[in-house]
Amino acid sequence: MKNSVNNQSEFVNFLNQTQMFQGLSQEHLGRISDIAIAQLYNKGDMIFHQGDEAKGFFVVKSGRVKVFKQSADGKEQILHVFGLGDHFAEVPAFDGKCYPASAAGIEKTELLFFPRTSFLELLEKQPTLAVNMLKSFARHLRRFSHLIDNLSLREVPARLATYLLNLSERTGNLETVELDLTKGQLAAMLGTIPETLSRVFYKLSRDGLIKIDGSKISLLNREALSKLVDGV
């Protein structure tokens, strides 16, 4: 179904603020919004499964999405959580292969879906968009490089310290952060289990590095947290 004029105007304004579509003219943004398909998901809804045919990619208009892999015994490893303005699944959509991981909403979410064939046609005509796509791929590569380093080279306390410091910098609050994931989701992102994560939270609190008040975490000793990240 073709988007209404009102939806197209809203999509153009939104896309103009995302990293992928920065620097494009209003005309080009209008063409891109023409092929965008709005999709709504409730908390827990699957967006795609690992191994599904990659028919396109997505931009988060509201809500949050987790991209994850799941082992045969059901253990989940969250690769990344995408929020407002983030885009995901570009690589499989462009190389024509299957999605290498699964994606699901972790809260009520609206996505803009861009069909592969239609988007590739636009990409051939818009060099600026092609450059933005290369930047997008580079960001994903750097993100997964950090993830591999974090999981393979750091123990769980260092992984948690990394997460808390990054969350602090992302939100601009150096003293207190509010966890943006449940303990189960955070454990899955850090490559551990909730019981182990709870013990690590307790240890950091006991050692005076953090103070826990529900989902609010006070960073009492950033220097010690940074040393923990660096393995000092």
C-alpha atoms as one frame of an Amber mdcrd trajectory, in Angstrom:
protein
   0.000   0.000   0.000   1.411   3.415  -0.972   2.125   5.809   1.882  -0.220
   8.758   2.279   1.002  12.314   1.642   0.989  12.989   5.397   3.031   9.869
   6.080   5.505  10.756   3.350   6.092  14.224   4.812   6.567  12.710   8.272
   8.960  10.080   6.895  11.022  12.735   5.067  11.404  14.811   8.242  12.378
  11.726  10.232  14.822  10.300   7.676  16.552  13.666   7.371  17.663  13.278
  11.009  19.154   9.787  10.663  22.832   9.064  10.002  22.153   6.968   6.935
  20.246   9.673   5.083  22.101  12.800   6.186  23.138  15.169   3.399  20.480
  14.061   0.936  18.261  16.568  -0.834  14.556  16.836  -0.087  13.890  15.372
  -3.518  15.993  12.297  -2.806  14.520  11.935   0.675  11.082  12.051  -0.901
  11.979   9.213  -3.258  13.338   7.164  -0.386  10.253   7.764   1.732   8.126
   6.596  -1.214   9.500   3.077  -0.877   9.470   3.003   2.949   6.874   0.708
   4.504   5.815   1.363   8.100   5.666  -1.753  10.270   4.414  -2.023  13.854
   5.582  -4.631  16.378   4.596  -5.325  19.967   7.032  -6.260  22.708   8.473
  -9.691  21.969   7.292  -9.826  18.344   9.790 -11.389  15.945  10.862  -9.171
  13.053  12.840 -11.876  11.313  14.525 -15.167  12.189  18.086 -16.230  11.534
  18.143 -17.910   8.132  15.160 -16.006   6.706  15.578 -14.524   3.247  16.813
 -10.937   3.548  14.240  -8.957   1.604  15.304  -5.551   2.903  16.568  -3.564
   5.882  15.029  -1.485   8.650  15.226   1.898  10.382  13.850   2.289  13.908
  11.239   5.069  14.029  10.274   4.411  17.648  10.907   1.755  20.264  13.877
  -0.629  20.405  14.953  -3.826  18.683  17.383  -6.500  19.777  19.398  -8.412
  17.189  20.539 -11.727  18.613  21.749 -15.240  17.989  20.400 -18.292  19.798
  22.145 -21.594  20.435  20.529 -25.001  20.033  19.943 -25.166  23.802  18.167
 -21.787  23.783  20.987 -19.617  25.136  20.717 -16.121  23.732  23.525 -13.722
  22.825  22.343 -10.187  22.099  24.570  -8.659  19.448  23.171  -5.153  19.679
  20.117  -3.150  20.708  18.943  -0.591  18.140  16.925   2.498  19.054  15.515
   5.649  17.509  17.052   6.432  14.123  19.252   3.328  14.063  19.301   1.057
  11.027  19.961  -2.666  10.879  20.105  -5.666   8.534  21.674  -3.648   5.697
  24.477  -6.150   4.998  22.333  -9.241   4.316  19.861  -7.075   2.429  22.631
  -5.921   0.108  24.562  -9.133  -0.394  21.355 -11.036  -1.093  22.009 -13.708
   1.533  19.927 -14.757   4.527  19.730 -12.855   7.799  22.649 -14.171   9.943
  20.841 -13.419  13.201  17.313 -12.868  14.523  15.583  -9.626  15.500  12.702
  -8.893  17.868  11.087  -5.878  19.497  11.936  -5.402  23.168   9.126  -2.885
  23.490   6.378  -1.552  21.233   8.242  -0.563  18.087   7.634   1.126  14.741
  10.046   0.390  11.914  10.465   1.677   8.395  11.193  -1.234   6.074  13.104
  -0.632   2.836  12.687  -3.396   0.217  16.011  -4.538  -1.207  15.238  -4.263
  -4.930  13.662  -0.810  -4.754  16.439   0.565  -2.570  19.222  -0.770  -4.809
  17.635   1.040  -7.742  17.773   4.321  -5.817  21.315   3.636  -4.647  22.599
   3.465  -8.224  21.340   7.003  -8.852  22.471   8.676  -5.605  26.233   8.735
  -4.879  25.728  10.478  -1.525  23.508   7.658  -0.379  26.124   5.106  -1.486
  28.774   6.872   0.620  26.419   6.908   3.611  25.897   3.169   3.193  29.658
   2.571   3.262  29.854   4.572   6.495  27.020   2.464   7.892  28.831  -0.772
   7.075  32.005   0.600   8.692  30.107   1.446  11.894  28.648  -2.063  12.068
  32.083  -3.596  11.508  33.614  -1.484  14.267  30.725  -2.355  16.607  31.154
  -6.094  16.073  34.917  -5.776  16.493  34.318  -4.204  19.903  31.812  -6.943
  20.757  34.307  -9.690  19.914  37.008  -8.001  21.989  34.622  -7.577  24.895
  33.417 -11.190  24.911  36.730 -12.879  24.200  39.241 -10.729  26.070  37.335
  -9.495  29.136  35.769 -11.198  32.128  32.173 -10.422  33.120  33.074  -7.644
  35.655  35.038  -5.807  32.949  32.209  -6.287  30.441  29.723  -4.813  32.911
  32.039  -1.899  33.694  32.394  -1.236  29.963  28.635  -1.232  29.529  28.033
   1.135  32.465  30.709   3.603  31.338  29.470   3.559  27.748  25.882   4.077
  28.920  27.052   6.979  31.062  28.805   8.633  28.122  25.885   7.981  25.783
  23.372   9.600  28.137  25.703  12.410  29.187  25.379  11.621  32.900  28.734
  10.839  34.500  27.364  10.080  37.969  24.168   8.042  37.569  22.780   5.823
  34.836  19.463   4.061  34.442  19.665   0.561  33.005  17.975   0.529  29.609
  17.663  -3.271  29.548  16.277  -5.870  31.917  18.811  -7.933  33.877  18.070
 -10.893  31.596  18.617  -8.855  28.432  21.777  -7.293  29.838  23.131 -10.727
  30.751  22.439 -11.908  27.200  24.275  -8.901  25.805  27.282  -9.441  28.086
  27.531 -13.143  27.276  26.625 -14.448  30.706  23.603 -15.600  32.731  21.433
 -13.481  35.072  22.717 -15.235  38.210  26.340 -14.453  37.355  25.447 -10.870
  36.442  23.713 -10.388  39.804  26.835 -11.613  41.609  29.002  -9.183  39.634
  26.655  -6.275  40.418  26.886  -7.232  44.095  30.698  -7.419  43.982  31.073
  -4.006  42.310  28.664  -2.550  44.867  30.459  -4.205  47.791  33.810  -2.880
  46.524  32.441   0.674  46.406  32.584   1.113  42.621  28.827   1.484  42.176
  25.652   1.934  44.198  22.478   0.141  43.120  18.979   1.571  43.579  16.624
  -0.544  41.484  17.441   0.195  37.864  19.476   3.272  38.808  23.212   2.773
  39.146  25.452   5.421  40.710  29.015   5.316  39.406  30.934   6.006  42.596
  34.429   5.352  41.251  34.801   5.871  37.508  38.580   5.566  37.737  38.336
   2.094  39.265  35.737   1.081  36.666  38.050   2.268  33.889  40.953   0.286
  35.364  38.709  -2.766  35.480  37.935  -2.305  31.764  41.644  -1.979  30.975
  42.516  -5.017  33.058  44.677  -3.023  35.446
